[in-house]
Amino acid sequence: MPYYRSVGEIPRKRHTQFRKPDGGLYAEELMGVEGFSSDSALLYHRNLPTAIVDAVQVAEDDRATTANLPLKPRHFRSQELKWEAPDDVDAVTGRRLLFGNPDVKICFAAATRPSPLYRNAFGDELLYVQTGAGVVETIYGALRVGDGDYVVIPTSTTYRVVPDQGEPLRVLVLEATGHIGPPKRYLSAKGQFLEHAPYCERDLRGPTEPLVVTGEEAERDTDVLVRHRNGLTRFTYAHHPFDVVGWDGCLYPWVFNIRDFEPITGRVHQPPPVHQTFEGPNFVVCSFCPRKVDYHPQAVPVPYNHANVDSDELMFYVGGNYEARKGSGIGIGSLSLHPSGCTHGPQPGAVEASLGAEHFDELAVMVDTFRPLELGEGAQACEDPRYAWTWARRGPDWS
């Protein structure tokens, strides 16, 4: 998953001669996962995609993390993050590391200018656009993105993010160490979305035409920043990498908007797996959307108190009103972290207040990780120290 697409010009048969107008051969590039044993795409370049003329190690920004010690629930306000030059932030080099573990790094950026050309050779990336709009330009073509869009970018896809002028493009970024896709339980053995899935192929957007740079820019040496297992390297290519005239296959970047997720509801409160949208290596992503709530006459609509025995729960609040958290200080742009080992649940009074509710107007992205999340410098820069004590309304930081 996703399903087969064909974009631009390709020959009728794979691995056969495909010639340019001047008689030369286009250069094939097979992008494939799990060696040659899983999904792939075949791209046709005007120039050799192997033609590098330089490679330079790039010093890493602060990617260190610290353990969640003392262990406690935490609250962070992404809207309070500051950049030294807010008008000069891009969605790649301007990322602030919020959380991380050996499976995933979770970052945030408020981008105001185009990013450099970039690819992550370590794993897939998932971008969630909180606000703003722009274009994600890739070797497969361009994707128009805006508020509420998830963007799945396969490993080693060269891309850049170009925000529209005006409002910053505020984006949460998950950098995985493997592949991200729909939950397997939503798919048939052949990869089609099943009838019980909360979204389907009609909801996905992929590139529809090639993105080919022409003129002098196409022939100039071009830098691409590459994240890999040992850090960052800047490659210089003899030509611009956006020279793909056509491609086909099942491996490509795609977009799904959170508002196209169809919530699954029941007579009594449904657990978070009904909201699952993606799965990655040792983590899942869920979408909490506006929905009709539980309709048993004695239902309690807000979540029950629960302990995350095997996972850390990170919630990013992106719209509406999250009923269970009223009175906790959480607002739009907040992130709450409820780690394994801590029971958490509704704020005092939220249960009684929810009785009789028929609809929740909430929008949130949840990431559950199966290894503990540690804190990056971005999280430490925007933490609300009072949050852990809001259930009891007293504690060391309470006043």
N, C-alpha and C positions, 0 to 999 in steps of 0.2 A: 504494500500500500504506500503511496497512492497508485492510481490506475495508469494504464498506458496512455501516453500522449505523443504526438508527432508535431513538431513546430519547424517552420521554415523549409529549406530545401534539403532533401536527403536522397540517396540513390535507392533503387528498388530493392537491392540485396545488400546485406551487411558485408563489410570487409571486401568490397569490390571497388574498382576504379571509379572515382567521382572527381570530375575535372572542372576546374575554374574556366571562366570565359577565355582566359589567355592560353588554355591548354594544360596548365600545370595541375597537379593533384591537390585536392584538399587534404588536410591532415586529420586522420581519425584520432579521437581520444575516447577510450572507454572509461567511464566513471562507474566503479562497481564496489559494492560492499561485500564483506566476507569473502575476499578474494574474487574468484569467478563463480561463486556459489549462491549468490542472492541477487537482489534487484540491481539494475544497472541502467545507464543511459549511454548512448553513443553520439558523440558530438563531432561536428565537422568544422575545422578551423581553416581560415585562410592562410595562417602561418603555423610554424611548429610550436606547439604548446610547451615543448621541452627547452626552448632557446633562452636560457638564462645567461647573463653576461656578468653578474656579480651576486654575491651573497654576503650579508653583513649581520652579525649578531646584534640584537637590539636589547638594551637593558630593560628589565621588567619594571613596571610600576609596583606599588606595594600590593602584593598578592598574599601576604601572610595572614593567617587567621589565628584566633585565640579561642580556647574552649569556653563553652557557656558555663562559667564558674563565677560565683556559686551557681549551681543549677537553679534556674527559676524561669517562669514565663516572662517574656520580654515584649516590649512595644517600641517600634521605630517609626519616625515620621519622615518619609522620603521627601515630602514637600519642603522640609527644612534643610535638605542637603545643599551645600554651597560649593561652587566652583570658583577658583581664583579669577578666571576670565569667563564669566557666564555666556558671553557672546561668541566664544571661541571653543565650544564644546562639540565633539562629534560622538557618534554612537559606537565607535570602536575604541579609540584612545581615550575618550572621556568617561569610560565606564568606571564606576566606583564599586568596589567589591563589598557586597553586603554580607554574604554567607558563603560557606564552602565546606565540602568534605571530599573524600577521594572520588566520589561519583559525579559531582556537579558543583559548579561555581555559579552563584546568583548575583548579578550585578544590576546597576541602575545608571541611566544616563539621561540628561535633559539636553538633547542635541540641538544645536543652532546652526551648524555648518556641515557640509558634506564630509563624510569620513574618507580616510584613505582606502584604496583597494586592499582587501583583506580576505583571508580564508583561515578557517579553523581546521587544521589537519589532525586534531586530537579527538574530535567528536562533533555530533550535530549541535546546532544552536536553535533555541526557541526564543523568539522575540515576542513580547506582548506590548502593544502600543496602548499606553494608558490615555494619553491625549496627544493632539497634534496630528500632522499628516505629512506624507512625503513619498518617496520612491525608493524601493530596494532594487538596485541595479545589479544583475548577476550575469554570469556567462551564459545562462539559459534564456535571458530576457529580463524585462523589467516588471516589477510588481508594485502597483499602486497600493499604499497602505494608509490606514487611519485609525481613529479611535476604536478600540475593541478588537483589533486584528491580532491574531496569533500568526507568526511567520515561522515556518519550519524550514531550516536551512541545512541541507545534508552536509556531512563531513567533506572538507576540501572543495567546497563551492566558493569560487572567487566572487566577491560582491562588495558593494559599498552602499551606504545609506545616505540619501540626499533629502534632508528635511525641507518642507516648504518654508518660505519666508514668513515671518510673523511669530506665531506661537511655537515654543520649543516642542520638539518631538520627545516626549517623556516615555521611556521604554525600559521595561524590565527584561533582562537577558539571562537565559539559562544556558550555560556552557556545559554540555554533557561530556562524559568520557566514552560515550557509545552512541547508540541511535535512538531517536525519538519518533514515535508514531502513534496511531490510534491503538487503544487497547485490543489485544488479540481476541478478546471475547466478543467484540463488535463485528468481527470479520469472518467470512466464510473460509473454507479451506483454500479457496482460490483467490481470496483477498477482497471480495466484495463486501460492502457494509450490509449487515443483516437487518431485518425488519425491526428488531428491538433496539438498535443503536440510536443514540440521541442526535446524531447528525449523519450525513451521507455524502456521496460524491457530488451531488448537486450544490452542496454548500462550499465546496473547495474551489479556490482560484489558483491557477497556475499561469506561467508565462504563455502568451498567445502568439508572440512573434519574436524573431531574433533581435538582439540589441548589438549592433555592429558599429564600432567607432571607425570613422573614415578620415581621410585627409592626413595632414601632417601629424596629428595626434596619434593616428594608428601606427605610424612608422617610428615614433620616438621610443627611446628606452623608457620603460614604465616600471615603477616600483609596486610591489605587492607585499604587504605585511602578513607573515604566516605564523600562526600559533601552532606549536607542535609539542611533542612529549617532553622536550627539554627546554622549552622557553619560547622566545620569539626570534625570528630571522626575517630580514628584509631582502627579498629576491629582487633583482632587476632583470626584466625581460627585454628581449630585443624588439618586441612589438607589444602593442596594447593587447591584453588578454580578451577584450570584448571583440572577438573576430569570428564568432561562431555563426555560420550561415544557416545551420539547421541541426536538429537533434531529435532523437526519439528514445523512448524507454519509460521506465517506471521510477526513476530516481531523479528528482528535481525539487526545487524549492516551491512551497505552496502556502496559501493563506487560508485561514478559517476565522471567521468573526465570531466572537463570543455570543453575540445576539442571535446567531443561528443555531445555538445549542438548545435543544428541546428538553426542558426539565422533565424528569421522571418523578411523579408524586404518588402518594398513597393515602390510605385512611389514617395511618399513624405516621410518625416522623420517620423519614427514610435516611439511612446512613450515608456518609460521604461517598462511598463507591458509586452511587447512582449518578454522581456529578462528574465522574472521571471523564477526562477529555483526551489525555495523552498518557503514555508510559515511556519511561526511559530506564537506563541502567540503575536499578535500586532506588527509583523515585517514580511518583505519579503526579500528574497535574489535573486538577479538577476545576470546573467552572460553576460558581453559584450564581444563578440568574434569577431575574424576577419570575415568580411562579405562584400558582395556586398552592396553598399549603394544606396540611392534613385535614381531612373532612370527617373523621370519626367525631361523634357528638361530644366526646370527652377527651379529644386529642389535645396534647401539649405541643404547639407548633415549633417552639424553639428547641435547639438540641439539648439532650440530657447531658449531665456531667459525664465526662469520659476520660479515661487514662489511655494515652498513646503508648501501649506496651512495647511495640516494635518500631515506632517511627516518631520523628519530629514533624510537627505540623506548622507550616508557614502559611499565613493568610495575608494576601495583598488586597486591600479594600479599594475598589476602583469606581464605585458608583452606588447611588441609592442610599438606603438606610439599613444597616445591619442590626436587626432587632435584638439579637442576643448580646450585643456589645454596648448597648446604650448605657452611658454613665461611666465607661471605662477610660474615656479620653481618646478613643479611636475615632478617626475621621477619614475622609477621602485622602488616599495616598499613604495611609498607615500600613504597616506590616506588623502582624503579631506572630511571635514564635512561642509555641507551646511544645516543650521538649518531652521526650520519653522520660518517665519518672515523675511527671507532674500531672495531677488530675486538673482538668479545667472544664469550664462550662459557662452557662449564662451568668450575666451580672445579677447581683441581688435585685429582685423585683421584676426581672425580665420574664420569668415564667408566668407569673400572674398577669402581667401586662399583655402577654401574647394570647391568652385564652380568648377564643372566639374570633381570632384573626382569620381572614380568608385568603389573603394575598400578601406576599413579602416583596417589597421593591428593593432588592439588594443585588449588587454585582460585585463579585470577588473572585480572585484567582487563588487557588490553594495548591501548594507544593508539599507533598508528604515524602520525606526521605527516610530510608531504612537504615541509614547510618547517621550519627549525630551531626547536626549543623554547628559549625563554629562561626565566630563573628569576624567579619572583615572590618577594615578601617571605615568603610562607609556606614556600616551599622553602628559602630561605636560613636560616629560623629552625629548621629541623629536619634539616640535612644532617649526614651521617656523613662526616668528611673523610678517613677511612682507606680508603674503598671502592675507589677507583681502583687501589690498590696491592695488592689482595688476591690477584691472580693471581701476582704475583711475591713477595709478602710482604716487601716493603721499598719504601721511598719516603719523601718528605719528611714525611709525617704518620704514618709507621709507627713503632711502638715495641713 
